[in-house]
Amino acid sequence: MRIRQLILGRTDLSGEIEERHRNESDVRSKVRLLCIKLAASGDYTSE
Protein backbone atom coordinates (compact mmCIF):
# COMPACT_ATOMS: atom_id res chain seq x y z
CA MET A 1 0.00 0.00 0.00
CA ARG A 2 1.39 3.36 -1.00
CA ILE A 3 0.99 5.99 1.70
CA ARG A 4 0.39 9.54 0.56
CA GLN A 5 -0.57 12.37 2.87
CA LEU A 6 -3.79 14.25 2.41
CA ILE A 7 -3.56 18.01 2.81
CA LEU A 8 -6.69 19.26 4.55
CA GLY A 9 -8.38 22.51 3.65
CA ARG A 10 -8.25 22.04 -0.13
CA THR A 11 -11.34 22.54 -2.24
CA ASP A 12 -10.79 19.35 -4.26
CA LEU A 13 -10.21 17.14 -1.20
CA SER A 14 -13.65 15.54 -1.28
CA GLY A 15 -13.22 14.42 -4.87
CA GLU A 16 -9.78 12.97 -4.17
CA ILE A 17 -11.08 11.04 -1.17
CA GLU A 18 -14.00 9.68 -3.22
CA GLU A 19 -11.62 8.51 -5.94
CA ARG A 20 -9.26 6.86 -3.46
CA HIS A 21 -12.23 5.19 -1.74
CA ARG A 22 -13.46 3.74 -5.05
CA ASN A 23 -10.01 2.41 -5.96
CA GLU A 24 -9.17 1.00 -2.52
CA SER A 25 -9.54 -2.74 -1.97
CA ASP A 26 -8.65 -2.90 1.73
CA VAL A 27 -11.68 -2.44 3.99
CA ARG A 28 -9.67 -0.81 6.78
CA SER A 29 -8.36 1.81 4.38
CA LYS A 30 -11.88 2.47 3.08
CA VAL A 31 -13.12 3.14 6.62
CA ARG A 32 -10.12 5.39 7.30
CA LEU A 33 -10.85 7.42 4.17
CA LEU A 34 -14.49 7.85 5.15
CA CYS A 35 -13.41 9.04 8.62
CA ILE A 36 -11.08 11.58 7.02
CA LYS A 37 -13.86 12.80 4.75
CA LEU A 38 -16.27 13.29 7.66
CA ALA A 39 -13.61 15.00 9.80
CA ALA A 40 -12.62 17.30 6.92
CA SER A 41 -16.24 18.34 6.43
CA GLY A 42 -16.27 19.64 10.01
CA ASP A 43 -19.26 17.57 11.08
CA TYR A 44 -17.27 14.99 13.03
CA THR A 45 -13.89 14.56 14.68
CA SER A 46 -11.58 11.57 14.36
CA GLU A 47 -11.53 10.98 18.13
ABEGO torsion letter per residue (X at the ends): XBBBBBBBGBAAAAAAAAAAAAABABAAAAAAAAAAAAAAAGABBAX
